[in-house]
Amino acid sequence: MPTIPLPASASRWFSRRLLALLLLAFAPGPAQPADLRPLPTLFAQLVPPSLGAGLQLVQLRRRCEGCEPWRMVDFHSNDTLTPVRREKVSVQAGVTAIYAYPGTDDFANVKIEQSMPGMYAQDRQLVIDAISHEFRRKKERVAAHLAAHPEIRAKVGQLLPAGKEPIEFEQLSRDGIEVVAYTENVIGLTSATISQIHFFVPGREVIVTAYLVRQKHPKFADIGEFLRLRADFIGAWTAHLARRAGPLLPVSGGAGDDAGDQQRQRGGLEAVRPAPLPQETI
C-alpha cells in the first residue's frame, strides 16, 4: 500500500519524530520482575511485565538524567515544518517501556509519565488537544490525497475493514481510566505509527502514551488482526491501570520510600537495561 506523501517540510519533521521514537526501541530480550525493583514505587507498580496473550516487556528505559521537568508538544499544519503552536507538558518522572510478542519486532513503545504537582489537569488537556489536532490534520491530508488520486482511493477501499474510515478517532472511559486515541485503518497509510493511544490515570496524575508501530516481522498478518491485538492491548492496560489507580502500595525488594524516590527523580532517570541500538530503522 503506497504511503500518503507529505509535503517536503512536513516529511522531514515526521522522519525526525519517527527516528526519535525508534531509537527508544532496543534489541528485544526477556525482562525479569527484578528489573522493576530499582524503579520508584509509582513506576514499579504501573509498568506491567506482561499484558496477556504473549505480549511481554522486553526493554525498560528511564527518563534522561538532568532533563527539564517538561516535554514539548508541537502542533503542525500540513504544509509547513514550523509548528503552529508549541506547549510544555510537565514531567516529574517517567519511563519508556517496549513490548513485543515472542519472535516478532517491537509492537508497542509506551511512555509512562507523572505530571508535576498541580499540573495534571493542564497536562491532560494539552495532550488531548495535541492528539485531536494530529488526528484532524492527518484526516484532512488523507482525504485530500485520496480525492486527487482515484487509483489510490480504490486501493485503500480494498484494504479497509468493513465500516471503517481510513483514520479514526476514539475517546472512551473504562474503570475510571480515560482513553483517547487515533488509528490508521490501513497499515502504513501515513507513517510507521498505526495507532497512538493515551491513557489518563487521575489518581496517580499519570499519562501513559503508547505508539503501536508497523513491523518488518509482525505478529499481525493484516489490519483486522492488528485491530484485535490493539483492542486486547487497550483492555489489558486499562485493567492494569485501574487496579493501581489508588494510593501507592508497599513494594518489597528495595523499591525505596516515596521521599527517596522523589529525591532521585529530581535529577532525571537513567536506563535500567542498556542494550545496543538497532542497526536499521523502518
DRENPA-3360 file (N, C-alpha, C; in nm, 2 decimals, always signed):
BEGIN
1 = MPTIPLPA = +0.08/-0.12/+0.00/+0.00/+0.00/+0.00/+0.09/+0.12/+0.00 ~ +0.07/+0.21/-0.10/+0.16/+0.34/-0.10/+0.12/+0.43/+0.01 ~ +0.23/+0.48/+0.07/+0.21/+0.57/+0.18/+0.16/+0.71/+0.13 ~ +0.07/+0.77/+0.20/+0.02/+0.91/+0.16/+0.14/+1.00/+0.17 ~ +0.18/+1.07/+0.07/+0.30/+1.15/+0.08/+0.28/+1.28/+0.16 ~ +0.38/+1.33/+0.22/+0.38/+1.46/+0.29/+0.45/+1.56/+0.21 ~ +0.41/+1.69/+0.23/+0.49/+1.80/+0.18/+0.64/+1.78/+0.23 ~ +0.74/+1.83/+0.16/+0.88/+1.80/+0.19/+0.91/+1.85/+0.34;
9 = SASRWFSR = +0.86/+1.96/+0.38/+0.90/+2.01/+0.51/+0.83/+1.93/+0.62 ~ +0.71/+1.89/+0.60/+0.64/+1.81/+0.70/+0.70/+1.67/+0.70 ~ +0.74/+1.62/+0.58/+0.80/+1.49/+0.58/+0.93/+1.48/+0.66 ~ +1.01/+1.59/+0.65/+1.13/+1.59/+0.73/+1.10/+1.58/+0.88 ~ +0.99/+1.66/+0.92/+0.95/+1.66/+1.06/+0.91/+1.52/+1.11 ~ +0.83/+1.45/+1.02/+0.78/+1.32/+1.05/+0.90/+1.22/+1.06 ~ +1.00/+1.24/+0.97/+1.11/+1.15/+0.98/+1.19/+1.16/+1.11 ~ +1.21/+1.28/+1.15/+1.28/+1.31/+1.27/+1.21/+1.25/+1.39;
17 = RLLALLLL = +1.08/+1.27/+1.39/+0.99/+1.22/+1.50/+1.00/+1.07/+1.51 ~ +0.98/+1.01/+1.39/+0.98/+0.86/+1.39/+1.12/+0.81/+1.43 ~ +1.23/+0.87/+1.39/+1.36/+0.82/+1.43/+1.38/+0.83/+1.58 ~ +1.33/+0.95/+1.64/+1.34/+0.96/+1.78/+1.27/+0.85/+1.86 ~ +1.15/+0.82/+1.80/+1.07/+0.71/+1.87/+1.14/+0.58/+1.85 ~ +1.19/+0.55/+1.74/+1.25/+0.42/+1.71/+1.38/+0.40/+1.79 ~ +1.45/+0.51/+1.82/+1.58/+0.50/+1.89/+1.55/+0.45/+2.04 ~ +1.43/+0.47/+2.08/+1.40/+0.42/+2.22/+1.38/+0.27/+2.22;
25 = AFAPGPAQ = +1.37/+0.21/+2.10/+1.34/+0.06/+2.10/+1.47/-0.01/+2.09 ~ +1.51/-0.09/+2.19/+1.63/-0.16/+2.19/+1.61/-0.30/+2.14 ~ +1.72/-0.38/+2.12/+1.71/-0.52/+2.08/+1.63/-0.59/+2.18 ~ +1.53/-0.68/+2.14/+1.44/-0.75/+2.24/+1.52/-0.84/+2.33 ~ +1.48/-0.86/+2.45/+1.53/-0.96/+2.54/+1.44/-0.97/+2.66 ~ +1.42/-1.09/+2.72/+1.32/-1.11/+2.82/+1.36/-1.02/+2.95 ~ +1.25/-0.96/+3.00/+1.27/-0.88/+3.13/+1.22/-0.96/+3.24 ~ +1.29/-0.96/+3.35/+1.25/-1.03/+3.48/+1.19/-0.93/+3.57;
33 = PADLRPLP = +1.11/-0.98/+3.66/+1.05/-0.89/+3.76/+1.15/-0.81/+3.84 ~ +1.27/-0.86/+3.86/+1.37/-0.79/+3.93/+1.41/-0.66/+3.87 ~ +1.39/-0.65/+3.73/+1.43/-0.53/+3.66/+1.34/-0.41/+3.71 ~ +1.23/-0.44/+3.76/+1.14/-0.33/+3.80/+1.17/-0.28/+3.94 ~ +1.24/-0.36/+4.02/+1.26/-0.32/+4.16/+1.34/-0.19/+4.19 ~ +1.44/-0.16/+4.10/+1.51/-0.03/+4.13/+1.42/+0.09/+4.10 ~ +1.31/+0.08/+4.03/+1.23/+0.19/+3.99/+1.16/+0.26/+4.11 ~ +1.13/+0.39/+4.10/+1.05/+0.45/+4.21/+0.92/+0.37/+4.22;
41 = TLFAQLVP = +0.87/+0.37/+4.34/+0.75/+0.29/+4.37/+0.64/+0.30/+4.27 ~ +0.61/+0.43/+4.23/+0.50/+0.45/+4.14/+0.52/+0.37/+4.01 ~ +0.64/+0.37/+3.95/+0.66/+0.30/+3.82/+0.67/+0.15/+3.84 ~ +0.72/+0.11/+3.96/+0.73/-0.03/+3.98/+0.59/-0.09/+3.98 ~ +0.49/-0.02/+4.02/+0.35/-0.07/+4.02/+0.28/-0.04/+3.89 ~ +0.32/+0.06/+3.82/+0.24/+0.09/+3.70/+0.29/+0.02/+3.57 ~ +0.42/-0.03/+3.57/+0.47/-0.09/+3.45/+0.45/-0.24/+3.45 ~ +0.36/-0.30/+3.37/+0.33/-0.44/+3.38/+0.44/-0.52/+3.31;
49 = PSLGAGLQ = +0.49/-0.63/+3.36/+0.59/-0.71/+3.29/+0.53/-0.79/+3.17 ~ +0.40/-0.81/+3.17/+0.33/-0.87/+3.06/+0.19/-0.82/+3.05 ~ +0.13/-0.84/+2.93/+0.00/-0.78/+2.90/-0.10/-0.89/+2.85 ~ -0.07/-1.02/+2.88/-0.15/-1.12/+2.83/-0.13/-1.16/+2.68 ~ -0.17/-1.28/+2.64/-0.17/-1.32/+2.50/-0.02/-1.32/+2.45 ~ +0.08/-1.33/+2.54/+0.22/-1.34/+2.50/+0.29/-1.21/+2.48 ~ +0.22/-1.09/+2.50/+0.29/-0.96/+2.49/+0.37/-0.94/+2.61 ~ +0.50/-0.92/+2.60/+0.60/-0.91/+2.71/+0.67/-0.78/+2.71;
57 = LVQLRRRC = +0.71/-0.73/+2.83/+0.80/-0.62/+2.84/+0.94/-0.67/+2.81 ~ +1.00/-0.61/+2.70/+1.13/-0.66/+2.66/+1.25/-0.56/+2.69 ~ +1.21/-0.43/+2.71/+1.31/-0.33/+2.74/+1.24/-0.22/+2.83 ~ +1.32/-0.16/+2.92/+1.27/-0.06/+3.00/+1.38/+0.05/+3.01 ~ +1.34/+0.17/+2.98/+1.44/+0.28/+2.98/+1.38/+0.40/+3.07 ~ +1.47/+0.44/+3.16/+1.44/+0.55/+3.25/+1.45/+0.69/+3.17 ~ +1.38/+0.78/+3.22/+1.39/+0.92/+3.16/+1.53/+0.97/+3.17 ~ +1.57/+1.06/+3.08/+1.70/+1.11/+3.07/+1.74/+1.18/+3.20;
65 = EGCEPWRM = +1.87/+1.17/+3.23/+1.92/+1.23/+3.36/+1.94/+1.38/+3.33 ~ +1.89/+1.46/+3.43/+1.91/+1.60/+3.42/+1.83/+1.68/+3.32 ~ +1.73/+1.61/+3.26/+1.65/+1.68/+3.16/+1.55/+1.77/+3.23 ~ +1.49/+1.86/+3.16/+1.40/+1.96/+3.21/+1.27/+1.88/+3.26 ~ +1.20/+1.94/+3.35/+1.07/+1.87/+3.40/+0.95/+1.90/+3.31 ~ +0.97/+1.89/+3.18/+0.86/+1.90/+3.09/+0.91/+1.84/+2.95 ~ +0.82/+1.82/+2.86/+0.84/+1.79/+2.73/+0.76/+1.88/+2.64 ~ +0.82/+1.91/+2.52/+0.75/+2.00/+2.43/+0.65/+1.92/+2.34;
73 = VDFHSNDT = +0.54/+1.98/+2.32/+0.44/+1.92/+2.23/+0.42/+2.02/+2.11 ~ +0.44/+1.98/+1.99/+0.43/+2.07/+1.87/+0.30/+2.04/+1.80 ~ +0.23/+2.14/+1.76/+0.11/+2.13/+1.67/+0.15/+2.18/+1.53 ~ +0.14/+2.09/+1.43/+0.18/+2.12/+1.30/+0.06/+2.13/+1.20 ~ +0.08/+2.21/+1.09/-0.01/+2.21/+0.98/+0.04/+2.11/+0.88 ~ -0.03/+2.10/+0.77/+0.01/+2.00/+0.66/+0.10/+2.06/+0.56 ~ +0.13/+2.19/+0.57/+0.21/+2.25/+0.47/+0.34/+2.33/+0.52 ~ +0.37/+2.30/+0.64/+0.49/+2.37/+0.69/+0.56/+2.29/+0.80;
81 = LTPVRREK = +0.69/+2.31/+0.81/+0.76/+2.24/+0.92/+0.76/+2.32/+1.05 ~ +0.73/+2.45/+1.04/+0.73/+2.53/+1.16/+0.60/+2.51/+1.24 ~ +0.61/+2.47/+1.36/+0.49/+2.45/+1.44/+0.40/+2.57/+1.44 ~ +0.27/+2.54/+1.44/+0.17/+2.65/+1.45/+0.14/+2.68/+1.60 ~ +0.18/+2.59/+1.69/+0.16/+2.61/+1.83/+0.26/+2.51/+1.90 ~ +0.32/+2.56/+2.01/+0.41/+2.48/+2.09/+0.37/+2.49/+2.24 ~ +0.36/+2.38/+2.31/+0.32/+2.38/+2.45/+0.42/+2.29/+2.53 ~ +0.43/+2.32/+2.66/+0.50/+2.23/+2.75/+0.41/+2.14/+2.83;
89 = VSVQAGVT = +0.43/+2.01/+2.83/+0.36/+1.92/+2.92/+0.46/+1.88/+3.03 ~ +0.42/+1.90/+3.15/+0.51/+1.88/+3.26/+0.54/+1.73/+3.28 ~ +0.66/+1.70/+3.32/+0.70/+1.56/+3.35/+0.79/+1.56/+3.48 ~ +0.73/+1.51/+3.59/+0.81/+1.50/+3.71/+0.91/+1.38/+3.70 ~ +0.86/+1.27/+3.65/+0.94/+1.15/+3.63/+0.87/+1.06/+3.53 ~ +0.95/+0.97/+3.47/+0.89/+0.88/+3.37/+0.98/+0.77/+3.32 ~ +0.92/+0.67/+3.26/+0.99/+0.56/+3.19/+0.93/+0.53/+3.06 ~ +1.01/+0.47/+2.97/+0.97/+0.42/+2.84/+0.98/+0.27/+2.85;
97 = AIYAYPGT = +0.87/+0.20/+2.81/+0.86/+0.05/+2.81/+0.84/+0.00/+2.67 ~ +0.91/-0.10/+2.63/+0.90/-0.16/+2.50/+0.83/-0.29/+2.51 ~ +0.73/-0.32/+2.44/+0.66/-0.45/+2.44/+0.67/-0.52/+2.31 ~ +0.68/-0.65/+2.31/+0.69/-0.73/+2.19/+0.63/-0.87/+2.21 ~ +0.58/-0.93/+2.11/+0.54/-1.07/+2.11/+0.66/-1.16/+2.08 ~ +0.67/-1.28/+2.13/+0.79/-1.36/+2.11/+0.81/-1.38/+1.96 ~ +0.94/-1.37/+1.92/+0.98/-1.39/+1.78/+0.94/-1.28/+1.68 ~ +0.89/-1.17/+1.73/+0.85/-1.06/+1.64/+0.92/-0.93/+1.68;
105 = DDFANVKI = +0.91/-0.83/+1.59/+0.96/-0.70/+1.63/+0.88/-0.63/+1.73 ~ +0.93/-0.51/+1.78/+0.86/-0.44/+1.88/+0.71/-0.40/+1.84 ~ +0.62/-0.43/+1.93/+0.48/-0.40/+1.90/+0.44/-0.26/+1.95 ~ +0.48/-0.23/+2.07/+0.44/-0.10/+2.14/+0.55/-0.03/+2.21 ~ +0.56/+0.10/+2.18/+0.65/+0.19/+2.25/+0.57/+0.27/+2.35 ~ +0.59/+0.25/+2.48/+0.50/+0.31/+2.58/+0.57/+0.40/+2.67 ~ +0.52/+0.52/+2.69/+0.58/+0.62/+2.78/+0.48/+0.63/+2.90 ~ +0.54/+0.62/+3.02/+0.46/+0.64/+3.15/+0.52/+0.76/+3.22;
113 = EQSMPGMY = +0.44/+0.86/+3.23/+0.49/+0.99/+3.28/+0.40/+1.05/+3.39 ~ +0.46/+1.09/+3.49/+0.39/+1.16/+3.60/+0.40/+1.31/+3.59 ~ +0.29/+1.38/+3.60/+0.29/+1.52/+3.59/+0.36/+1.58/+3.72 ~ +0.40/+1.71/+3.70/+0.45/+1.78/+3.82/+0.33/+1.81/+3.91 ~ +0.35/+1.83/+4.04/+0.24/+1.86/+4.13/+0.15/+1.98/+4.08 ~ +0.02/+1.96/+4.08/-0.07/+2.07/+4.04/-0.08/+2.09/+3.89 ~ -0.01/+2.01/+3.81/-0.01/+2.03/+3.66/-0.09/+1.93/+3.58 ~ -0.14/+1.82/+3.65/-0.20/+1.71/+3.58/-0.32/+1.75/+3.49;
121 = AQDRQLVI = -0.41/+1.83/+3.54/-0.53/+1.87/+3.47/-0.49/+1.95/+3.34 ~ -0.40/+2.04/+3.35/-0.35/+2.12/+3.24/-0.28/+2.02/+3.14 ~ -0.19/+1.93/+3.19/-0.12/+1.84/+3.10/-0.22/+1.75/+3.02 ~ -0.32/+1.70/+3.09/-0.42/+1.61/+3.03/-0.49/+1.69/+2.91 ~ -0.53/+1.81/+2.94/-0.60/+1.89/+2.83/-0.50/+1.91/+2.71 ~ -0.38/+1.95/+2.74/-0.28/+1.97/+2.63/-0.26/+1.85/+2.55 ~ -0.25/+1.73/+2.61/-0.23/+1.61/+2.54/-0.35/+1.57/+2.45 ~ -0.47/+1.59/+2.51/-0.59/+1.57/+2.43/-0.60/+1.66/+2.31;
129 = DAISHEFR = -0.57/+1.79/+2.34/-0.57/+1.89/+2.23/-0.47/+1.84/+2.12 ~ -0.35/+1.79/+2.16/-0.25/+1.76/+2.06/-0.29/+1.64/+1.98 ~ -0.34/+1.53/+2.04/-0.38/+1.42/+1.96/-0.50/+1.44/+1.88 ~ -0.59/+1.53/+1.93/-0.71/+1.57/+1.84/-0.66/+1.65/+1.72 ~ -0.57/+1.74/+1.74/-0.52/+1.82/+1.63/-0.45/+1.73/+1.53 ~ -0.37/+1.63/+1.58/-0.29/+1.55/+1.49/-0.39/+1.46/+1.41 ~ -0.49/+1.41/+1.47/-0.60/+1.33/+1.40/-0.66/+1.41/+1.29 ~ -0.70/+1.53/+1.32/-0.77/+1.62/+1.22/-0.68/+1.65/+1.11;
137 = RKKERVAA = -0.55/+1.68/+1.14/-0.45/+1.71/+1.04/-0.43/+1.59/+0.94 ~ -0.41/+1.47/+1.00/-0.39/+1.36/+0.92/-0.52/+1.32/+0.83 ~ -0.63/+1.33/+0.90/-0.76/+1.31/+0.82/-0.77/+1.40/+0.71 ~ -0.74/+1.53/+0.73/-0.75/+1.63/+0.62/-0.66/+1.59/+0.50 ~ -0.53/+1.56/+0.54/-0.43/+1.53/+0.44/-0.47/+1.40/+0.36 ~ -0.51/+1.30/+0.43/-0.55/+1.17/+0.36/-0.67/+1.20/+0.27 ~ -0.77/+1.27/+0.32/-0.89/+1.29/+0.24/-0.85/+1.37/+0.11 ~ -0.77/+1.47/+0.12/-0.73/+1.55/+0.01/-0.65/+1.46/-0.09;
145 = HLAAHPEI = -0.56/+1.38/-0.04/-0.48/+1.30/-0.13/-0.57/+1.19/-0.20 ~ -0.66/+1.13/-0.13/-0.74/+1.03/-0.19/-0.84/+1.09/-0.30 ~ -0.88/+1.21/-0.27/-0.97/+1.28/-0.37/-0.89/+1.31/-0.49 ~ -0.76/+1.34/-0.48/-0.68/+1.37/-0.60/-0.63/+1.25/-0.67 ~ -0.64/+1.13/-0.61/-0.58/+1.01/-0.67/-0.68/+0.90/-0.66 ~ -0.77/+0.89/-0.76/-0.87/+0.78/-0.75/-0.81/+0.64/-0.75 ~ -0.70/+0.62/-0.81/-0.64/+0.48/-0.81/-0.59/+0.44/-0.67 ~ -0.54/+0.54/-0.59/-0.50/+0.51/-0.45/-0.63/+0.49/-0.37;
153 = RAKVGQLL = -0.73/+0.58/-0.39/-0.85/+0.57/-0.32/-0.91/+0.43/-0.34 ~ -0.90/+0.37/-0.46/-0.96/+0.24/-0.48/-0.88/+0.13/-0.40 ~ -0.74/+0.15/-0.40/-0.66/+0.05/-0.32/-0.69/+0.06/-0.17 ~ -0.71/+0.18/-0.12/-0.74/+0.20/+0.02/-0.87/+0.14/+0.05 ~ -0.97/+0.16/-0.04/-1.10/+0.10/-0.02/-1.10/-0.05/-0.01 ~ -1.01/-0.12/-0.08/-1.00/-0.26/-0.08/-0.93/-0.31/+0.05 ~ -0.85/-0.23/+0.11/-0.78/-0.27/+0.23/-0.85/-0.24/+0.36 ~ -0.94/-0.14/+0.35/-1.01/-0.10/+0.47/-1.11/-0.21/+0.52;
161 = PAGKEPIE = -1.11/-0.23/+0.66/-1.21/-0.32/+0.71/-1.35/-0.27/+0.69 ~ -1.45/-0.35/+0.68/-1.59/-0.31/+0.66/-1.63/-0.21/+0.76 ~ -1.69/-0.10/+0.72/-1.74/+0.00/+0.81/-1.64/+0.10/+0.87 ~ -1.52/+0.09/+0.83/-1.41/+0.17/+0.88/-1.38/+0.29/+0.79 ~ -1.34/+0.40/+0.85/-1.28/+0.51/+0.78/-1.13/+0.49/+0.77 ~ -1.06/+0.56/+0.68/-0.91/+0.54/+0.67/-0.84/+0.57/+0.80 ~ -0.89/+0.68/+0.87/-0.83/+0.71/+1.00/-0.94/+0.75/+1.09 ~ -0.94/+0.70/+1.22/-1.05/+0.72/+1.31/-1.00/+0.76/+1.45;
169 = FEQLSRDG = -1.09/+0.84/+1.52/-1.06/+0.89/+1.65/-1.15/+0.82/+1.75 ~ -1.09/+0.80/+1.87/-1.16/+0.72/+1.97/-1.14/+0.79/+2.11 ~ -1.25/+0.80/+2.19/-1.24/+0.85/+2.32/-1.34/+0.78/+2.41 ~ -1.29/+0.71/+2.51/-1.37/+0.63/+2.60/-1.32/+0.63/+2.74 ~ -1.41/+0.58/+2.83/-1.37/+0.57/+2.97/-1.40/+0.43/+3.02 ~ -1.31/+0.36/+3.08/-1.33/+0.23/+3.13/-1.26/+0.21/+3.27 ~ -1.35/+0.18/+3.36/-1.30/+0.15/+3.50/-1.22/+0.27/+3.56 ~ -1.27/+0.39/+3.52/-1.20/+0.51/+3.57/-1.08/+0.56/+3.50;
177 = IEVVAYTE = -1.04/+0.49/+3.39/-0.93/+0.52/+3.31/-0.98/+0.58/+3.18 ~ -0.94/+0.70/+3.14/-0.98/+0.76/+3.02/-0.88/+0.73/+2.91 ~ -0.93/+0.69/+2.79/-0.85/+0.65/+2.68/-0.89/+0.74/+2.56 ~ -0.78/+0.80/+2.50/-0.80/+0.89/+2.38/-0.70/+0.84/+2.28 ~ -0.75/+0.82/+2.15/-0.66/+0.75/+2.05/-0.70/+0.79/+1.91 ~ -0.61/+0.77/+1.82/-0.64/+0.76/+1.68/-0.58/+0.64/+1.62 ~ -0.64/+0.59/+1.51/-0.59/+0.47/+1.45/-0.60/+0.48/+1.30 ~ -0.49/+0.44/+1.22/-0.49/+0.44/+1.08/-0.54/+0.29/+1.04;
185 = NVIGLTSA = -0.65/+0.28/+0.97/-0.70/+0.15/+0.94/-0.65/+0.09/+0.81 ~ -0.55/+0.15/+0.76/-0.47/+0.09/+0.65/-0.32/+0.09/+0.70 ~ -0.26/-0.02/+0.71/-0.12/-0.02/+0.76/-0.03/+0.06/+0.67 ~ +0.05/+0.15/+0.73/+0.14/+0.23/+0.65/+0.07/+0.35/+0.58 ~ -0.05/+0.38/+0.61/-0.12/+0.49/+0.54/-0.04/+0.62/+0.54 ~ +0.01/+0.67/+0.65/+0.08/+0.79/+0.65/+0.22/+0.78/+0.72 ~ +0.24/+0.68/+0.81/+0.36/+0.67/+0.88/+0.37/+0.53/+0.94 ~ +0.48/+0.51/+1.01/+0.50/+0.38/+1.08/+0.41/+0.36/+1.20;
193 = TISQIHFF = +0.36/+0.47/+1.26/+0.27/+0.46/+1.37/+0.13/+0.42/+1.32 ~ +0.08/+0.31/+1.36/-0.05/+0.27/+1.32/-0.16/+0.33/+1.41 ~ -0.12/+0.33/+1.54/-0.22/+0.38/+1.64/-0.14/+0.45/+1.75 ~ -0.19/+0.57/+1.79/-0.14/+0.64/+1.91/-0.24/+0.64/+2.01 ~ -0.21/+0.60/+2.13/-0.31/+0.58/+2.24/-0.26/+0.65/+2.37 ~ -0.35/+0.73/+2.43/-0.32/+0.79/+2.56/-0.42/+0.74/+2.67 ~ -0.36/+0.70/+2.78/-0.43/+0.66/+2.90/-0.41/+0.76/+3.01 ~ -0.52/+0.80/+3.07/-0.51/+0.90/+3.17/-0.55/+0.84/+3.31;
201 = VPGREVIV = -0.46/+0.86/+3.41/-0.48/+0.80/+3.54/-0.48/+0.91/+3.64 ~ -0.60/+0.97/+3.67/-0.60/+1.09/+3.75/-0.56/+1.06/+3.90 ~ -0.59/+0.94/+3.95/-0.55/+0.92/+4.09/-0.40/+0.92/+4.11 ~ -0.32/+0.89/+4.01/-0.17/+0.90/+4.02/-0.11/+1.02/+3.94 ~ -0.20/+1.10/+3.88/-0.15/+1.21/+3.80/-0.05/+1.16/+3.69 ~ -0.09/+1.05/+3.62/+0.00/+0.99/+3.53/-0.07/+0.98/+3.39 ~ +0.01/+1.01/+3.29/-0.03/+0.99/+3.15/+0.05/+0.89/+3.08 ~ -0.01/+0.79/+3.03/+0.05/+0.68/+2.95/+0.03/+0.70/+2.80;
209 = TAYLVRQK = +0.14/+0.71/+2.73/+0.13/+0.72/+2.58/+0.19/+0.60/+2.51 ~ +0.11/+0.54/+2.43/+0.15/+0.42/+2.36/+0.15/+0.44/+2.21 ~ +0.26/+0.40/+2.14/+0.27/+0.41/+1.99/+0.27/+0.26/+1.95 ~ +0.17/+0.22/+1.87/+0.17/+0.08/+1.82/+0.22/+0.10/+1.67 ~ +0.33/+0.02/+1.64/+0.40/+0.06/+1.52/+0.40/-0.06/+1.42 ~ +0.42/-0.02/+1.29/+0.44/-0.12/+1.18/+0.57/-0.20/+1.21 ~ +0.57/-0.32/+1.17/+0.68/-0.41/+1.19/+0.73/-0.48/+1.06 ~ +0.86/-0.51/+1.06/+0.92/-0.59/+0.95/+0.88/-0.73/+0.96;
217 = HPKFADIG = +0.88/-0.78/+1.09/+0.84/-0.92/+1.12/+0.72/-0.91/+1.22 ~ +0.60/-0.89/+1.17/+0.49/-0.86/+1.25/+0.42/-0.98/+1.32 ~ +0.35/-0.95/+1.42/+0.26/-1.05/+1.49/+0.13/-1.06/+1.41 ~ +0.09/-0.95/+1.35/-0.04/-0.95/+1.28/-0.02/-0.96/+1.12 ~ -0.11/-1.03/+1.06/-0.10/-1.06/+0.92/-0.17/-0.95/+0.84 ~ -0.26/-0.88/+0.90/-0.34/-0.78/+0.83/-0.40/-0.68/+0.93 ~ -0.47/-0.58/+0.88/-0.52/-0.48/+0.97/-0.63/-0.53/+1.06 ~ -0.71/-0.63/+1.02/-0.81/-0.69/+1.10/-0.74/-0.75/+1.22;
225 = EFLRLRAD = -0.63/-0.83/+1.20/-0.57/-0.89/+1.32/-0.50/-0.78/+1.41 ~ -0.44/-0.68/+1.34/-0.39/-0.57/+1.42/-0.49/-0.51/+1.51 ~ -0.61/-0.48/+1.46/-0.71/-0.42/+1.54/-0.76/-0.51/+1.66 ~ -0.76/-0.64/+1.64/-0.79/-0.73/+1.75/-0.68/-0.72/+1.86 ~ -0.55/-0.72/+1.81/-0.44/-0.71/+1.91/-0.45/-0.57/+1.98 ~ -0.48/-0.47/+1.91/-0.49/-0.33/+1.97/-0.60/-0.33/+2.07 ~ -0.72/-0.39/+2.04/-0.82/-0.40/+2.14/-0.78/-0.47/+2.27 ~ -0.71/-0.58/+2.25/-0.65/-0.66/+2.36/-0.56/-0.57/+2.44;
233 = FIGAWTAH = -0.47/-0.49/+2.37/-0.37/-0.41/+2.44/-0.44/-0.30/+2.52 ~ -0.54/-0.24/+2.47/-0.61/-0.13/+2.54/-0.68/-0.19/+2.66 ~ -0.75/-0.31/+2.64/-0.82/-0.37/+2.75/-0.72/-0.41/+2.87 ~ -0.60/-0.47/+2.83/-0.51/-0.51/+2.93/-0.45/-0.39/+3.01 ~ -0.42/-0.28/+2.93/-0.36/-0.16/+3.00/-0.46/-0.09/+3.09 ~ -0.59/-0.08/+3.04/-0.69/-0.01/+3.13/-0.72/-0.10/+3.25 ~ -0.72/-0.23/+3.24/-0.74/-0.31/+3.36/-0.63/-0.30/+3.46 ~ -0.50/-0.30/+3.40/-0.39/-0.29/+3.49/-0.38/-0.16/+3.56;
241 = LARRAGPL = -0.41/-0.05/+3.49/-0.40/+0.08/+3.55/-0.52/+0.10/+3.65 ~ -0.64/+0.05/+3.62/-0.75/+0.06/+3.71/-0.72/+0.00/+3.84 ~ -0.65/-0.12/+3.84/-0.62/-0.19/+3.97/-0.52/-0.11/+4.05 ~ -0.45/-0.02/+3.99/-0.34/+0.06/+4.06/-0.36/+0.21/+4.06 ~ -0.49/+0.25/+4.04/-0.52/+0.39/+4.03/-0.53/+0.46/+4.16 ~ -0.53/+0.38/+4.27/-0.55/+0.44/+4.40/-0.42/+0.47/+4.47 ~ -0.42/+0.48/+4.60/-0.29/+0.51/+4.68/-0.18/+0.41/+4.65 ~ -0.06/+0.46/+4.66/+0.06/+0.37/+4.64/+0.06/+0.26/+4.74;
249 = LPVSGGAG = +0.09/+0.14/+4.69/+0.10/+0.02/+4.78/+0.25/-0.01/+4.81 ~ +0.27/-0.07/+4.93/+0.41/-0.11/+4.96/+0.47/-0.20/+4.86 ~ +0.60/-0.18/+4.83/+0.67/-0.26/+4.73/+0.80/-0.31/+4.80 ~ +0.81/-0.44/+4.81/+0.93/-0.50/+4.87/+1.04/-0.51/+4.77 ~ +1.16/-0.55/+4.82/+1.27/-0.57/+4.72/+1.35/-0.45/+4.69 ~ +1.34/-0.34/+4.78/+1.43/-0.23/+4.76/+1.38/-0.12/+4.67 ~ +1.25/-0.11/+4.66/+1.20/-0.01/+4.57/+1.22/+0.13/+4.63 ~ +1.23/+0.14/+4.76/+1.26/+0.27/+4.82/+1.14/+0.34/+4.87;
257 = DDAGDQQR = +1.15/+0.43/+4.96/+1.04/+0.51/+5.01/+1.01/+0.62/+4.92 ~ +0.89/+0.67/+4.93/+0.84/+0.78/+4.84/+0.93/+0.90/+4.84 ~ +0.97/+0.94/+4.97/+1.06/+1.06/+4.98/+1.19/+1.04/+4.90 ~ +1.25/+0.92/+4.92/+1.37/+0.89/+4.85/+1.35/+0.89/+4.70 ~ +1.23/+0.83/+4.66/+1.20/+0.83/+4.51/+1.20/+0.97/+4.45 ~ +1.13/+1.06/+4.53/+1.11/+1.20/+4.48/+1.25/+1.26/+4.47 ~ +1.34/+1.24/+4.56/+1.47/+1.29/+4.56/+1.55/+1.25/+4.44 ~ +1.54/+1.12/+4.40/+1.61/+1.06/+4.29/+1.55/+1.12/+4.16;
265 = QRGGLEAV = +1.42/+1.14/+4.16/+1.35/+1.19/+4.03/+1.39/+1.33/+4.00 ~ +1.44/+1.41/+4.09/+1.47/+1.55/+4.06/+1.58/+1.56/+3.96 ~ +1.67/+1.46/+3.96/+1.78/+1.46/+3.86/+1.75/+1.39/+3.73 ~ +1.63/+1.34/+3.72/+1.60/+1.26/+3.60/+1.63/+1.11/+3.62 ~ +1.61/+1.03/+3.52/+1.62/+0.89/+3.54/+1.72/+0.83/+3.43 ~ +1.78/+0.72/+3.46/+1.87/+0.66/+3.37/+1.83/+0.52/+3.32 ~ +1.89/+0.47/+3.22/+1.85/+0.34/+3.16/+1.86/+0.23/+3.26 ~ +1.77/+0.14/+3.27/+1.77/+0.02/+3.36/+1.85/-0.09/+3.29;
273 = RPAPLPQE = +1.82/-0.12/+3.16/+1.88/-0.23/+3.09/+1.94/-0.18/+2.96 ~ +2.06/-0.12/+2.96/+2.12/-0.07/+2.83/+2.14/-0.18/+2.74 ~ +2.12/-0.16/+2.61/+2.14/-0.26/+2.50/+2.18/-0.18/+2.37 ~ +2.24/-0.25/+2.28/+2.28/-0.19/+2.15/+2.16/-0.13/+2.08 ~ +2.18/-0.01/+2.01/+2.08/+0.04/+1.93/+2.06/-0.04/+1.80 ~ +1.94/-0.04/+1.75/+1.92/-0.12/+1.62/+2.00/-0.07/+1.51 ~ +2.04/-0.15/+1.42/+2.12/-0.11/+1.30/+2.04/-0.04/+1.20 ~ +1.91/-0.07/+1.19/+1.82/-0.02/+1.09/+1.70/+0.04/+1.16;
281 = TI = +1.63/+0.13/+1.09/+1.50/+0.18/+1.13/+1.41/+0.15/+1.01 ~ +1.28/+0.15/+1.05/+1.18/+0.12/+0.94/+1.18/+0.23/+0.84;
% end
